Amino acid sequence: MSREIRIDRLSGRSVYDSAGRKVGRIRELLGEIERPGSGEYVVREFHISTGGLLESLTGVQFARVFAERSGRRANRVVVDWRDLDLSNPERPLLRRPLAEIARPIPDR
């Protein structure tokens, strides 16, 4: 079953685990055109930021540079669309623990 949700309702939204703990924020959505010429897009994966306060205050790019210079990895992960429950777009929930489903974002 397909469902339409406006991207601006999801971008930046906090994501929670099944226990109600905040695990990060949706920073990017990766999609593709469903049918050429239709103008319909389907989201395939979500990029979740788990960087916390530093990223919220300074932005993604600064937090990434800071993490790299301090010898840490940037805290962003990819979550497949099937692993995110969007029945309430105001409060997206992970269907499984983040450690089981997340994979690192490839370097660009």
Wavefront OBJ file of the C-alpha trace (Angstrom):
o trace
v 0.000 0.000 0.000
v 1.424 3.380 -0.938
v 1.034 6.505 1.106
v 1.823 10.090 0.334
v 3.674 12.191 2.890
v 5.155 15.578 2.127
v 8.947 15.571 2.402
v 8.937 18.836 4.341
v 6.976 17.063 7.085
v 9.810 14.542 7.524
v 13.042 16.436 6.963
v 14.602 17.345 10.311
v 12.046 15.305 12.243
v 13.258 13.417 15.330
v 13.264 9.619 15.052
v 12.503 7.390 18.049
v 13.112 3.759 18.924
v 10.440 1.373 20.202
v 11.167 2.411 23.804
v 10.466 6.053 22.962
v 14.118 7.178 23.086
v 15.266 9.708 20.494
v 17.887 8.142 18.204
v 18.462 11.027 15.803
v 16.914 13.208 13.108
v 16.013 12.636 9.477
v 18.519 14.709 7.511
v 18.091 13.369 3.979
v 15.752 11.167 1.999
v 16.960 9.202 -1.001
v 14.323 8.427 -3.581
v 13.771 7.650 -7.205
v 11.168 8.359 -9.834
v 8.473 5.688 -9.666
v 7.334 5.996 -13.283
v 9.081 8.260 -15.797
v 6.953 11.276 -16.610
v 4.628 10.750 -13.626
v 6.390 13.152 -11.257
v 5.930 10.569 -8.500
v 8.891 9.741 -6.296
v 9.391 6.822 -3.944
v 11.686 7.113 -0.929
v 14.084 4.172 -0.696
v 16.159 5.163 2.337
v 16.521 7.750 5.051
v 19.755 9.309 6.261
v 19.544 9.688 10.021
v 21.848 11.980 11.962
v 22.741 10.785 15.436
v 25.141 13.693 16.049
v 23.062 15.354 18.737
v 23.480 18.862 20.067
v 26.658 19.835 18.200
v 25.044 19.132 14.856
v 21.840 20.889 15.837
v 23.694 24.037 16.880
v 26.335 24.208 14.158
v 24.907 22.342 11.195
v 25.767 19.101 9.473
v 28.877 20.265 7.617
v 30.584 21.819 10.655
v 29.786 18.803 12.825
v 31.215 16.476 10.157
v 34.457 18.495 9.854
v 34.771 18.699 13.646
v 34.255 14.935 13.984
v 36.839 14.170 11.301
v 39.440 16.537 12.765
v 38.959 15.126 16.236
v 39.460 11.569 14.939
v 35.804 10.543 15.146
v 33.402 9.423 12.493
v 30.471 11.580 11.536
v 27.369 10.130 13.146
v 25.085 9.645 10.184
v 23.563 6.352 9.132
v 21.326 4.966 6.400
v 18.023 3.341 7.319
v 15.971 1.481 4.715
v 12.424 2.788 4.216
v 10.954 -0.512 5.449
v 12.564 0.017 8.864
v 10.879 3.343 9.585
v 7.254 3.462 10.748
v 5.674 6.636 9.373
v 2.098 5.969 10.475
v 2.532 9.168 12.519
v 4.797 11.434 10.415
v 5.159 13.791 13.386
v 6.928 11.020 15.345
v 8.717 8.496 13.094
v 9.578 5.230 14.846
v 12.196 2.614 14.071
v 10.701 -0.828 13.591
v 13.880 -2.514 14.901
v 16.875 -1.397 17.009
v 19.136 1.094 15.229
v 22.189 -1.129 15.754
v 20.507 -3.907 13.725
v 19.393 -1.854 10.744
v 21.717 1.117 10.330
v 24.596 1.139 7.912
v 27.168 3.919 7.445
v 26.695 6.523 4.758
v 29.296 6.050 2.043
v 31.792 8.903 1.647
v 30.850 11.300 -1.096
l 1 2 3 4 5 6 7 8 9 10 11 12 13 14 15 16 17 18 19 20 21 22 23 24 25 26 27 28 29 30 31 32 33 34 35 36 37 38 39 40 41 42 43 44 45 46 47 48 49 50 51 52 53 54 55 56 57 58 59 60 61 62 63 64 65 66 67 68 69 70 71 72 73 74 75 76 77 78 79 80 81 82 83 84 85 86 87 88 89 90 91 92 93 94 95 96 97 98 99 100 101 102 103 104 105 106 107 108
